[in-house]
C-alpha cells in the first residue's frame, strides 16, 4: 500500500509543529524520517495515526483520501505503529497482548485464545521471530517485546508500519536484528516509515531519507550520504560531529570503586561486585543498555542507595556512608540522568536552581539569609558563560528547553570546586547543538585535571568521550577496555559476552 | 541570542519543548514508572491550588457569594411566601429576593467592617475591630498550615496542635506570676513550644518511618483533644482548683493579652468595646516572619525546594527528612500561636476542651484561600474573620441562619480548590494557553518559551 501525506500542517497555538509536509512512502521501501528531537517527526506520525487532526493537508492510502478520527480508524486502514515505549501489558502473555483490542471470541463471548495463539505462531514463523505465544511479556527481553509489538501490528494486516525511535532501548546486536526484520518486512511489500535521529542506522537501512527540521521538510538525502552531510541537513548548518579531544594527560589514581554491591528495595542485587579506577584527567565511560545497574551504581556513589557494600574512595577518602550533602561537599559534581526529576526544580528560577546544592554558607547565604544580589550576579554570569537561552535569571527552569535545562545543571555543578565529575546520560533528549556544547564542557573538565565518569547508553557518546570504557551487564562490569575499542566488541560486551581479545 | 539564522539551538528548541509537552498525550509514552517514593500524596493538587492567580481567588469569592445569595433567598421566609403566589404577582418574588439578599449582605458588611447606623467614628469602626479579633487566631493557624503546604505536607493536625499550644500557654498563664508584658510573652512562647512539639511528632514519624503526616496528624488531633479533656477533669492537672466542671483556671491578669480598648482608656481616650488585642500584632509579626522565611532565608529556600521537588532536593544534598521535621515544628509552632491567642486573648477566664473552636480546621481553609502565601493567608484570615463577625449580625438582624456563613466559607474553598471549574464558569483561558498567546516570534527565537 502506498502512503502519501500531502501538505500536512499542524499548529499548536502560534507554533507550527508541521508545516506543509509532503511525504510519499512506496510499498516495499524503508523510508527514513530523520530529524532532531522536536523537529516534528512524532507530531507528524501522530497525525498519521489519527491522534491529532491535521489543520491542513490530507492523508492518502493508495490514492484514496483518508479521514482518521482515532488510532482505531488508522489501524483498520492498515497502518500499524511500533512505539518507542511499548504498548504492552506486562503480565499478559504474548497471545493475550496481540489480541488485545480486537479479541476473537467464540459463542457466548468467550475469548478464543487458541485463534490468537495460532495467529502469533503463524506470523512468528513467517518472519522467523521465534516468539512463544504463551510467554509472559514482562519476562521477555526488550528486543523480543519489540517483536511482539511488530506481531501485534502485523496481526491487524498492517500494510504501512511506522517505527518510532525503535532502537533507543536496544543493544547494538538487537538493533541489527531489528534492521534485518525491517528489511524482511520490506521485501514482503510492507511500506515502512522509520523515525530516528541516529545517523548510522539511517545509512544502514534506509532506501530513501527525508529530513525534517523545525517542522518542515528540508530535503531528501541518499543513504550513501555521509554522517556529516546528514547531520548538517538535520541541524541546518555544518556540524562537527567529532569534538576536538587531545590525548588525556593521565594523572594519579583519584576515584577508586572497589567491590561495590548494591541491593535494591526489592532485595535484588542490582550492582554486583563492581570495581574500577578513574585517574585525574581521564574520562571513564560506563556503557551498557539501559537498566543494567548503571543508575543504581551512580546512586550509590551519590549516597542515595541504602544497602551498599564495598568501598568508594575519592582521593583516598571514603565516600560510602556519607549523606548526599557529604558526598557533594567532598567535591563530587553530579549531573543526574533525569534532569527534570532529579536535577532541577521546575518551578524555581534559573538563579534558584543554580544555588540548589549550595544553600548553606557562602557565597549565596550569609547568616541564614539569601544573598540575592550575589546570586543574581552569579546567575547572569553563568547564563552568559554557558549560553543558556532564557529571558533572564528569573525565568522558570520548567519553561526552558531540554538543552538549556541541561546547561543549567552543568553550570551549577561545574562552578563548584570539583574533585570528581559524575555525568549520567549527559545528552539524553538534547539537540545536536546542545550535545556539542555538553560534550565540549565535559572534555574541558577532564583537561583541567578532574576525573570524569560518564554513564551513557548511547554508544556514539561513549565512543566520543571515553578514554576508557567499562561495560555493564546485569549489574556487573563485563570488562574495561580502551576508548578506541570497536563498536562490534562493545556491542557484544553490552550483551554480556566477553570477547577473547578483551583482557580480564 | 536573537539571531535565528545561526542560533540553530535557539530556533530548534521551542519546537522541541513543544513536542515534548505533546508527548505526554502520546500513546507511546509510558507513565513515569519511577515516581518519587517520598513525594507526598496530593503534591500535584497542592501545586495546582497554589499556582492559581489572584484573579481566580477573587472570582471564587464572587462565585461563593452568588451561591450563598441563592441559599439566603431560598431559606428566607418572605421569599418562600412570595413564591407561593408567584403567578399572581411575580414582582413580589423578585422584591422579596432582593430584600433578603441585599439585607443579608448589608448586615454582613455592617457587622464586619463599618456600622453606618451608629454615630461617631469610634463606634462605627467597632465591627472592623471585631473582625480583627476573629481573624487573629485564623491568621496564625492558617500560616502554620500554609507553611506545611509549601513544604509539600498536609498538616491536618491544626486542632491538636492548637489544643496543646493553648493548654501549655494557659498553664503558664495561671501558674506563674510574672511582671506585665513578660507574663504574656512567656505564656505565648509556651504556646509556640507546645504546638511545635505536637507538630514535631508527625514530622519525626514521617522522616524516620515514612508514616504519612495526614494520618498521623488526624490521629494526634484525637490524642490531644482527649488528653486535654482528661486534664481538665483532673484536679492537679488542668482543672480549676475546687471546680467540678471541666474548666481550667483563669489567666493571671498580667498574662492576658492587652486589649486595644484598654490601651485607649489608658491613654486617656474614651471607653470602647474593642476586643482586638496584642495577639493581632503577633499575627502580623508571624506573617512577616513567614514571608522572610520563604523569600529571604536559606532554610525557606530548602523548604520550597523540598516542597516542589523532593527528589531534586535530595540529589542536591538537602536533608529532606530534617526539612520535613523542621517544617512540622515551625508549622505546629504557628498553630500553637493561635492556641495561645485563644487562651490569652479570647477565653481568658478559663477554657474548656472546646478551646479549639474549629480554628484548627478553618486554618486549612484559610491557607488554601490564601494560596499558602504569607500575605495571602493574612488577607484570607481577615476575610474569614469578617465572615464570622458579620455572620452574627446577619443572624441577629436578618434572621439568617449562621450556618449560611459556614456555607459561604466552604463554597469559597470549594471553588478555590477547583480552579478549572471557576475558569469554566468565567470562561477564562487555561494557564497553558495564556502562555501560548505570549509565544511571540521574538520569544520563540530566543528559545525560552515552552
Contacts between the chains, C-beta under 8 A, distances in Angstrom:
chain1	res1	chain2	res2	distance
A	12	B	18	6.1
A	12	B	22	7.1
A	12	B	436	7.2
A	13	B	433	6.9
A	13	B	436	3.5
A	13	B	437	7.2
A	13	B	439	6.1
A	14	B	436	6.5
A	14	B	437	7.6
A	14	B	439	4.8
A	14	B	440	7.8
A	14	B	441	8.0
A	14	B	444	7.9
A	15	B	14	6.8
A	15	B	15	6.8
A	15	B	18	5.4
A	15	B	436	7.4
A	15	B	439	6.2
A	15	B	444	7.2
A	17	B	15	6.4
A	17	B	18	6.3
A	17	B	19	6.4
A	17	B	22	7.6
A	36	B	12	6.0
A	36	B	16	7.2
A	37	B	16	5.4
A	37	B	19	7.6
A	37	B	20	7.6
A	38	B	12	6.2
A	38	B	13	6.9
A	38	B	15	4.6
A	38	B	16	2.5
A	38	B	17	7.0
A	38	B	18	7.0
A	38	B	19	4.9
A	38	B	20	6.8
A	39	B	12	7.3
A	39	B	15	6.9
A	39	B	16	8.0
A	40	B	15	6.5
A	40	B	19	6.8
A	42	B	19	5.8
A	42	B	22	7.4
A	42	B	23	6.7
A	42	B	26	6.5
A	42	B	28	7.9
A	43	B	19	5.9
A	43	B	22	6.5
A	46	B	22	7.6
A	46	B	26	6.3
A	51	B	25	7.7
A	51	B	26	7.0
A	51	B	27	6.8
A	71	B	27	7.0
A	81	B	28	7.8
A	83	B	26	8.0
A	83	B	27	6.6
A	83	B	28	3.3
A	84	B	28	5.2
A	85	B	28	5.2
A	85	B	29	5.8
A	85	B	30	4.4
A	86	B	30	7.9
A	87	B	27	6.2
A	87	B	28	7.1
A	164	B	28	5.8
A	213	B	12	7.4
A	214	B	11	6.4
A	214	B	12	6.2
A	214	B	15	5.9
A	215	B	15	6.2
A	235	B	8	5.5
A	235	B	12	7.8
A	236	B	8	5.1
A	236	B	11	8.0
A	237	B	6	6.9
A	237	B	8	5.7
A	302	B	315	7.0
A	304	B	314	6.8
A	304	B	315	7.4
A	323	B	317	7.3
A	323	B	319	6.7
A	324	B	314	6.1
A	324	B	315	6.8
A	324	B	316	7.7
A	324	B	317	4.5
A	324	B	318	7.9
A	325	B	317	3.5
A	325	B	318	7.2
A	325	B	319	6.5
A	326	B	317	7.8
A	327	B	317	7.4
A	328	B	316	7.6
A	328	B	317	4.3
A	329	B	317	7.4
A	334	B	315	7.0
A	336	B	315	5.6
A	338	B	34	7.5
A	341	B	32	7.6
A	341	B	34	7.2
A	341	B	36	7.3
A	341	B	309	7.5
A	341	B	311	5.3
A	341	B	312	7.0
A	342	B	311	5.2
A	342	B	312	5.6
A	342	B	315	4.5
A	343	B	312	6.2
A	343	B	315	6.7
A	344	B	309	7.5
A	344	B	312	5.9
A	345	B	304	7.9
A	345	B	305	5.5
A	345	B	308	4.7
A	345	B	309	4.5
A	345	B	312	5.2
A	345	B	313	7.4
A	346	B	308	7.4
A	346	B	309	7.0
A	347	B	47	7.5
A	347	B	308	4.8
A	347	B	309	7.8
A	348	B	304	7.5
A	348	B	305	7.1
A	348	B	308	6.7
A	352	B	301	7.2
A	355	B	301	7.6
A	356	B	305	6.3
A	356	B	312	6.9
A	356	B	313	7.6
A	356	B	316	4.3
A	356	B	318	8.0
A	357	B	315	7.9
A	357	B	316	3.8
A	357	B	317	5.1
A	357	B	318	7.8
A	359	B	298	5.0
A	359	B	301	5.1
A	359	B	302	5.3
A	359	B	305	7.5
A	359	B	316	7.8
A	359	B	318	6.8
A	360	B	298	6.3
A	364	B	298	7.7
A	365	B	298	4.1
A	368	B	297	5.5
A	368	B	298	5.6
A	368	B	299	6.5
A	369	B	296	5.5
A	369	B	297	5.9
A	369	B	298	7.1
A	370	B	296	5.5
A	370	B	297	6.7
A	370	B	298	5.9
A	370	B	301	6.2
A	372	B	296	7.6
A	389	B	1	6.2
A	389	B	7	7.7
A	389	B	9	7.1
A	389	B	10	5.0
A	389	B	13	6.9
A	389	B	446	6.0
A	389	B	447	3.7
A	389	B	448	5.7
A	390	B	446	7.7
A	390	B	447	7.9
A	390	B	448	4.5
A	391	B	443	7.6
A	391	B	446	6.7
A	391	B	448	5.1
A	395	B	448	5.9
A	398	B	450	7.0
A	399	B	17	8.0
A	399	B	448	6.5
A	399	B	449	6.8
A	399	B	450	4.3
A	400	B	17	7.5
A	400	B	448	6.5
A	400	B	450	7.2
A	401	B	13	3.3
A	401	B	14	6.9
A	401	B	16	5.3
A	401	B	17	4.5
A	401	B	447	6.3
A	401	B	450	7.5
A	402	B	13	7.6
A	402	B	16	6.4
A	402	B	17	7.0
A	402	B	20	6.9
A	403	B	9	6.0
A	403	B	13	5.9
A	403	B	16	7.6
A	404	B	13	6.7
A	404	B	447	6.9
A	404	B	448	7.5
A	429	B	20	7.4
A	431	B	8	7.9
A	431	B	9	5.9
A	431	B	12	5.2
A	431	B	13	6.6
A	431	B	16	6.2
A	433	B	8	5.5
A	433	B	9	3.4
A	433	B	12	7.2
A	434	B	9	5.8
A	437	B	9	7.9
